[in-house]
């Protein structure tokens, strides 16, 4: 127990949120003996699987989770977004998130927040007592605020992310050693600042779980050679979660959540290759590697993950589809995507979502017209360099899923039924007695009144 807890007392309810990026609920719930701390958290509070968002990709998910609103309001639709009125693309960072973060609401209410390793938060904000940005950040020297926090993390050999390139090696030993080192440093930092800071909201994310899942998940699901290493890694995650829970004062409610689920990967689907083969997409010349290389005859293109855009006249610089034909062309593409089958005869798409059913807000100009939510086993890729085949196999054996994301709330008053990612932010605010307008958010608090 830190000095703050000995002096402050319990003037306000507090929340500690621990993110476990990409962890499916069934992985934890089906192995209570392997993961006793997650099982104890479920027994004492509430737990269940929740839905992610459209699309279930970390760059879009974390802004949605931390704001309670959809990508149409956050302005972040994926790892790569398109500039308005252009074929130029960019990688969204924290400054691109246009909606109010949950920790901003907390600080606006006169409370304090510590934020550690949340994806899509670079550069670090200066209105919180301390922040180190997560996924998509450069080194700690630029990703942490204030300076003494940066220096302390550097001394701890804090790692923002695992070296994912090591996961491409057939032998996963070096990758798992790096993953464990990253996990250990993250826990040590969380432990220190949970104890040290006078926070009202602690918000920290373990990103390494997603990395391990990308390269070892099929080993877990299908008894591959790396299953033991996978389970040992998650036993460590469980141990660290138990230690964090034990260290929290009684006036703190612990929430643990993932941003999407995970499943085994059988086939990569090169969406732009499929579009090209089926007459939807063409390029200005054979030397192409970017969206800007498509030609004026193209009717559609794709960005990851599974986002499809009509090359619309008046919206895209060289749009070929008139506004009057938009609905018919989109319906035709939707039908072809729904009919697409993989080499195993299974449908690639679980469903194809039109943009008005998934997005609401001020950022319609860069919203995808269709989003494919794939069936388990298919991972949708969208590079512009071209591939000889639509279907292929890469170094990863695990992929994101829309279903089976994780939520634990250490409060038996939480009802986790038909819940999704948007419900987490209002639940945090409700637990902390921070006022907000219910109409501002797409989710609703899961705490029974």
SVG drawing of the C-alpha trace seen along z (x, -y; Angstrom):
<svg xmlns="http://www.w3.org/2000/svg" viewBox="-31 -20 50 51">
<polyline fill="none" stroke="black" stroke-width="0.4" points="0.0,0.0 1.4,-3.4 1.7,-6.6 -1.3,-7.9 -3.6,-5.2 -2.4,-5.7 -3.2,-9.5 -6.0,-10.0 -8.8,-7.7 -11.8,-6.9 -13.3,-10.2 -14.1,-8.9 -14.5,-5.5 -11.6,-4.5 -11.1,-2.2 -8.1,-0.2 -8.4,0.9 -6.0,3.6 -6.2,4.3 -5.2,7.7 -5.1,7.0 -6.7,9.7 -7.4,12.2 -10.5,14.3 -12.7,15.0 -12.9,18.7 -9.2,19.1 -9.5,17.9 -12.9,19.2 -12.2,22.8 -9.1,23.2 -9.8,22.2 -7.2,24.5 -4.5,23.0 -5.6,19.4 -6.9,19.3 -6.7,15.6 -9.0,14.9 -11.3,17.6 -11.3,15.9 -12.0,12.6 -15.0,14.1 -16.3,15.7 -16.1,12.5 -17.5,10.2 -18.8,10.5 -17.3,11.9 -18.3,12.8 -17.5,12.6 -18.4,9.4 -18.4,8.2 -15.7,6.0 -16.4,3.3 -16.5,3.0 -13.7,3.5 -12.1,5.6 -8.6,4.1 -6.6,2.7 -6.0,-0.8 -9.8,-1.3 -10.7,0.7 -8.7,-1.1 -10.0,-4.6 -13.5,-3.2 -13.0,-1.4 -11.4,-4.5 -14.1,-6.9 -17.3,-4.8 -18.0,-5.9 -17.7,-4.4 -15.1,-5.1 -17.4,-7.6 -16.8,-9.8 -13.3,-8.9 -12.1,-9.4 -10.0,-6.2 -11.2,-3.3 -8.1,-1.1 -4.3,-0.8 -4.2,-2.8 -6.7,-5.5 -7.2,-7.6 -6.8,-11.4 -10.1,-13.2 -10.3,-13.9 -7.0,-12.1 -5.5,-8.6 -2.8,-9.4 -2.9,-7.3 -1.6,-7.7 -1.2,-5.7 -3.6,-7.2 -1.9,-8.3 -3.4,-9.7 -3.7,-13.2 -6.0,-11.8 -8.6,-10.6 -11.3,-13.2 -13.5,-11.9 -13.1,-12.5 -11.1,-9.8 -12.4,-8.4 -9.3,-9.7 -10.0,-13.2 -13.5,-13.0 -11.9,-11.9 -9.4,-14.8 -12.1,-17.3 -14.0,-16.2 -11.0,-17.1 -9.7,-13.6 -6.3,-12.1 -5.4,-9.5 -2.3,-7.4 -2.3,-6.0 0.2,-3.3 0.8,-1.6 -2.6,-2.2 -2.4,-1.8 -3.0,-4.9 -2.1,-7.5 1.1,-8.9 2.2,-11.6 1.6,-11.4 -1.0,-13.8 0.1,-16.4 -3.3,-16.8 -2.9,-13.5 -0.4,-13.0 1.6,-10.6 1.3,-8.7 3.5,-6.4 2.0,-5.8 1.6,-2.2 1.4,-0.5 2.6,-2.7 4.9,-4.8 8.6,-5.3 11.0,-4.7 10.2,-5.6 12.3,-8.8 9.5,-10.3 6.5,-8.3 6.5,-9.2 5.5,-12.2 6.6,-13.8 10.4,-13.7 11.0,-11.9 8.6,-9.2 10.4,-8.8 13.7,-8.5 12.4,-6.0 11.0,-3.8 14.3,-3.9 16.1,-2.8 13.7,0.1 14.4,1.1 10.7,0.7 9.7,2.0 6.7,0.5 6.3,3.5 7.7,6.9 9.9,7.4 7.2,9.0 9.7,9.8 11.1,12.5 7.7,14.2 8.4,14.9 11.1,17.4 10.0,21.0 11.7,21.5 9.6,19.3 12.1,19.4 13.7,16.0 10.2,14.4 8.8,15.9 11.8,14.8 11.3,11.2 7.6,11.5 8.2,12.6 10.8,9.8 8.3,7.2 5.5,8.6 7.8,8.6 8.9,5.0 5.2,3.9 4.1,5.6 7.0,4.1 6.0,0.6 2.3,1.2 3.2,2.5 5.3,-0.6 2.8,-3.2 -0.3,-1.5 1.4,-1.7 3.1,-5.0 0.6,-7.4 -2.4,-9.2 -4.5,-8.1 -8.3,-7.9 -8.1,-6.0 -5.3,-3.7 -5.4,-2.6 -2.8,-0.2 -2.6,2.3 -0.7,5.5 -0.2,5.5 2.1,8.5 -0.9,10.9 -2.0,9.9 1.5,10.5 1.8,14.0 -1.6,14.8 -0.7,13.8 2.1,16.3 1.1,19.2 -2.7,19.2 -3.2,22.2 -0.7,24.1 -3.0,23.5 -6.2,24.3 -4.9,27.3 -2.3,28.8 0.7,27.5 4.3,27.8 4.3,24.4 1.3,25.0 3.2,25.4 5.1,22.2 1.8,20.4 0.1,21.7 3.2,20.9 3.1,17.3 -0.6,17.0 0.1,18.5 2.4,15.6 -0.3,13.2 -2.6,14.8 -0.1,14.5 0.6,10.8 -3.2,10.2 -3.5,11.8 -0.7,9.7 -2.2,6.5 -5.6,7.4 -4.1,8.1 -2.2,4.8 -5.3,2.7 -6.9,0.9 -10.5,1.9 -12.0,-1.3 -10.8,-0.4 -12.8,1.6 -10.7,3.7 -11.8,4.1 -10.0,6.4 -10.9,6.4 -9.6,7.2 -10.4,5.2 -11.2,8.2 -11.2,11.9 -8.8,14.3 -9.0,17.5 -6.8,19.7 -5.7,18.5 -5.8,20.8 -5.7,18.5 -4.7,14.9 -7.0,13.3 -5.4,10.7 -8.4,8.5 -7.0,6.2 -5.7,9.1 -9.3,10.5 -10.7,7.1 -8.2,6.9 -9.0,10.5 -12.7,9.7 -12.5,6.4 -13.0,4.0 -9.5,2.7 -6.7,1.7 -3.5,-0.2 -1.8,-3.0 1.2,-0.7 2.7,2.6 4.9,0.9 2.4,0.3 2.6,0.4 0.2,-2.2 -3.4,-3.3 -2.3,-6.3 -1.3,-4.0 -4.9,-2.9 -6.2,-4.2 -9.4,-6.0 -11.2,-2.9 -11.1,-1.3 -14.5,-0.8 -13.3,0.3 -10.3,0.8 -9.6,2.2 -7.7,1.2 -7.0,3.5 -8.8,5.1 -11.5,6.0 -12.6,2.4 -13.9,1.9 -14.3,-1.5 -16.2,-2.4 -14.1,-4.6 -16.8,-7.3 -17.0,-10.3 -16.7,-13.5 -15.2,-11.8 -12.1,-10.0 -9.8,-12.2 -10.2,-9.9 -13.6,-8.5 -15.2,-6.4 -18.6,-5.5 -21.2,-8.2 -23.3,-9.0 -26.4,-7.9 -24.9,-4.4 -23.4,-4.1 -26.1,-2.0 -26.2,0.5 -22.5,0.8 -22.1,1.3 -24.9,3.9 -23.1,5.8 -19.8,5.8 -21.5,6.8 -23.1,9.8 -19.8,10.9 -18.0,10.7 -20.8,12.6 -20.4,15.4 -16.6,15.6 -15.3,19.0 -11.9,20.1 -9.9,23.1 -11.6,25.2 -15.0,24.4 -16.0,22.2 -17.4,18.7 -14.8,16.0 -17.4,13.6 -19.4,14.2 -21.2,11.0 -20.7,7.9 -21.6,4.7 -22.7,1.5 -21.2,-1.7 -24.5,-3.2 -25.1,-0.2 -21.6,-0.5 -20.7,-4.2 -22.2,-7.4 -20.4,-10.7 -18.6,-13.5 -15.9,-11.4 -18.0,-9.9 -15.6,-11.1 -13.1,-8.4 -15.5,-5.7 -15.4,-2.4 -18.5,-1.6 -18.4,2.0 -16.6,4.0 -16.2,7.7 -16.3,9.5 -14.5,12.7 -15.4,16.2 -12.8,17.8 -9.8,18.9 -9.6,16.0 -7.5,13.0 -8.1,10.1 -5.1,8.4 -5.1,5.3 -1.6,4.5 -1.2,2.8 2.0,4.6 0.0,7.4 0.1,11.2 -0.1,14.0 -2.9,15.7 -5.9,14.4 -5.3,17.0 -2.0,17.6 -0.3,18.5 2.0,16.2 4.0,16.3 1.1,15.8 -1.3,18.5 -3.7,16.5 -6.1,13.7 -8.5,11.2 -12.2,12.1 -15.2,9.8 -16.7,12.2 -15.3,13.6 -13.6,10.5 -13.1,10.5 -14.6,8.5 -14.2,8.9 -15.6,6.5 -14.7,7.0 -18.2,6.0 -21.1,8.5 -23.5,5.6 -22.2,5.6 -24.4,7.4 -22.3,8.7 -25.0,9.8 -25.2,8.7 -22.4,6.2 -19.8,4.8 -16.7,2.6 -18.6,-0.6 -20.0,0.3 -16.7,0.2 -16.1,-3.6 -19.6,-4.4 -19.1,-1.5 -15.8,-3.1 -17.4,-6.5 -20.4,-5.1 -18.2,-3.2 -16.2,-6.4 -19.3,-8.6 -18.1,-10.8 -21.1,-12.5 -21.6,-12.2 -24.5,-12.5 -25.8,-9.1 -26.6,-10.4 -22.9,-11.3 -21.8,-7.6 -22.7,-4.6 -22.5,-2.2 -24.3,-2.0 -23.1,-1.3 -23.2,2.4 -23.6,1.5 -27.1,2.2 -28.6,-0.8"/>
</svg>
